[in-house]
Amino acid sequence: MRRLQRRRRMTVDGIVGPATWAALGHRTIRTILRQKPAAASGPGVAGLPLRVRRVIAAADRIARKPYRYGGGHGRWHDSGYDCSGSISYALWGAGLLAASRSSSGFMRWGSPGRGRWITIYAAAGHAFMVIDGRRFDTTGHAATGTRWQPRMRSTAGYVVRHPPGL
């Protein structure tokens, strides 16, 4: 699988997710995970559910990519990502999303309220996500160089959603 992913210039992780299935000519989105746990970053990730570690690992892959309006919506592997494209990529990387969503699209996605490990805050013009207490957000990227932000921000005016079960 890694050889195929390398040849197709995909993320080489041994995971048969939506992009790999598409490269194989299948239309399924059932993710087949490799046996070793993901090498995700941050404190305490080893105790997190595998799907959450996969979201973190995918988020890590694009955390330092530049902000680009519309980025991540026409294709998964892009030169830059906007707010909802970043969230979409991270969720897609764990097999939780089949197609990218806009920030307003996340206002209706998943289950209502905060999740145990992942919470999405969505409004018509912006969206961000908190994974295991860490904010993944394009605001602040210019100052910190990463989408992982050290502090929480106001959530006033945002619809709060989460991936079912997470």
KEMIGU-433359 format. One record per residue (C-alpha): residue in three letters; x, y, z. Coordinates in nm, 2 decimals. Last residue first. Layout:
% KEMIGU-433359
   r     c1     c2     c3
 ala      X      Y      Z
...
//
This chain:
% KEMIGU-433359
   r     c1     c2     c3
 leu  -1.60   1.14   1.96
 gly  -1.90   0.91   1.92
 pro  -2.06   1.12   1.64
 pro  -1.82   1.39   1.52
 his  -1.88   1.71   1.71
 arg  -2.09   2.02   1.68
 val  -2.11   2.37   1.85
 val  -2.27   2.65   1.65
 tyr  -2.06   2.97   1.69
 gly  -2.19   3.31   1.79
 ala  -1.97   3.33   2.10
 thr  -1.69   3.08   2.09
 ser  -1.43   3.32   2.21
 arg  -1.07   3.19   2.16
 met  -0.87   2.92   2.33
 arg  -0.50   2.96   2.36
 pro  -0.18   2.80   2.22
 gln  -0.30   2.77   1.86
 trp  -0.23   2.47   1.64
 arg  -0.28   2.61   1.29
 thr   0.09   2.67   1.27
 gly   0.33   2.96   1.18
 thr   0.25   3.13   1.51
 ala   0.17   3.48   1.40
 ala   0.03   3.41   1.05
 his  -0.15   3.10   1.18
 gly  -0.33   3.30   1.45
 thr  -0.67   3.25   1.29
 thr  -0.64   2.93   1.09
 asp  -0.76   2.72   1.38
 phe  -0.68   2.39   1.55
 arg  -0.73   2.46   1.92
 arg  -0.59   2.20   2.16
 gly  -0.81   2.05   2.44
 asp  -0.82   1.70   2.30
 ile  -0.90   1.83   1.96
 val  -1.07   2.17   1.93
 met  -1.19   2.28   1.59
 phe  -1.23   2.60   1.40
 ala  -1.49   2.74   1.17
 his  -1.54   3.08   1.00
 gly  -1.78   3.29   0.79
 ala  -2.12   3.13   0.84
 ala  -2.03   3.00   1.19
 ala  -1.88   2.67   1.31
 tyr  -1.71   2.55   1.63
 ile  -1.61   2.19   1.60
 thr  -1.55   1.98   1.91
 ile  -1.33   1.67   1.92
 trp  -1.24   1.46   2.23
 arg  -1.55   1.42   2.44
 gly  -1.76   1.61   2.19
 arg  -1.93   1.94   2.25
 gly  -2.29   2.00   2.13
 pro  -2.49   1.88   1.84
 ser  -2.39   1.57   1.64
 gly  -2.22   1.56   1.30
 trp  -2.27   1.83   1.04
 arg  -2.52   2.11   1.05
 met  -2.30   2.41   1.13
 phe  -2.02   2.23   0.95
 gly  -2.18   2.33   0.62
 ser  -2.16   2.69   0.73
 ser  -1.78   2.66   0.75
 ser  -1.78   2.49   0.41
 arg  -1.75   2.12   0.38
 ser  -1.50   1.88   0.22
 ala  -1.62   1.54   0.10
 ala  -1.61   1.19   0.25
 leu  -1.56   1.28   0.62
 leu  -1.48   1.07   0.92
 gly  -1.22   0.85   0.75
 ala  -0.94   0.97   0.99
 gly  -0.77   1.18   0.72
 trp  -1.11   1.31   0.62
 leu  -1.16   1.47   0.96
 ala  -0.82   1.65   0.93
 tyr  -0.88   1.75   0.57
 ser  -1.23   1.88   0.64
 ile  -1.10   2.09   0.94
 ser  -0.83   2.25   0.72
 gly  -1.07   2.31   0.43
 ser  -1.31   2.47   0.68
 cys  -1.05   2.72   0.78
 asp  -0.88   2.77   0.45
 tyr  -0.61   2.54   0.32
 gly  -0.29   2.57   0.12
 ser  -0.09   2.40  -0.16
 asp  -0.36   2.12  -0.18
 his  -0.39   1.75  -0.12
 trp  -0.76   1.69  -0.06
 arg  -0.88   1.85  -0.38
 gly  -1.13   2.12  -0.48
 his  -1.22   2.22  -0.12
 gly  -0.88   2.20   0.05
 gly  -0.79   2.57  -0.02
 gly  -1.09   2.79  -0.09
 tyr  -0.91   3.09   0.06
 arg  -0.55   2.99   0.11
 tyr  -0.38   2.98   0.45
 pro  -0.03   2.85   0.42
 lys   0.07   2.49   0.52
 arg   0.21   2.46   0.87
 ala  -0.07   2.26   1.02
 ile  -0.12   2.05   0.71
 arg   0.03   1.71   0.81
 asp  -0.03   1.78   1.18
 ala  -0.41   1.80   1.11
 ala  -0.39   1.45   0.95
 ala  -0.20   1.31   1.26
 ile  -0.45   1.48   1.50
 val  -0.75   1.33   1.31
 arg  -0.58   0.99   1.31
 arg  -0.51   1.02   1.68
 val  -0.88   1.09   1.73
 arg  -0.97   0.78   1.53
 leu  -0.73   0.57   1.73
 pro  -0.89   0.66   2.06
 leu  -0.67   0.87   2.28
 gly  -0.43   0.73   2.55
 ala  -0.12   0.76   2.33
 val  -0.21   1.12   2.25
 gly  -0.12   1.24   2.61
 pro   0.06   1.56   2.52
 gly   0.10   1.65   2.16
 ser   0.19   1.49   1.83
 ala   0.04   1.20   1.64
 ala   0.24   0.90   1.54
 ala  -0.06   0.69   1.44
 pro  -0.09   0.35   1.60
 lys   0.07   0.05   1.42
 gln  -0.18  -0.19   1.26
 arg  -0.26   0.01   0.95
 leu  -0.61   0.14   0.92
 ile  -0.87   0.04   0.67
 thr  -1.10   0.33   0.61
 arg  -1.45   0.27   0.46
 ile  -1.49   0.55   0.20
 thr  -1.60   0.34  -0.09
 arg  -1.59   0.45  -0.46
 his  -1.32   0.21  -0.58
 gly  -1.07   0.27  -0.86
 leu  -0.75   0.19  -0.66
 ala  -0.66   0.56  -0.65
 ala  -1.01   0.63  -0.52
 trp  -0.96   0.38  -0.24
 thr  -0.63   0.54  -0.16
 ala  -0.79   0.89  -0.14
 pro  -1.08   0.77   0.07
 gly  -0.87   0.58   0.33
 val  -0.65   0.27   0.30
 ile  -0.39   0.37   0.56
 gly  -0.03   0.27   0.49
 asp   0.09   0.62   0.58
 val   0.24   0.76   0.26
 thr   0.04   1.08   0.20
 met  -0.02   1.06  -0.18
 arg   0.24   1.11  -0.46
 arg   0.08   0.83  -0.67
 arg   0.40   0.63  -0.66
 arg   0.44   0.68  -0.28
 gln   0.08   0.58  -0.21
 leu   0.11   0.27  -0.43
 arg   0.44   0.18  -0.25
 arg   0.28   0.24   0.09
 met   0.00   0.00   0.00
//
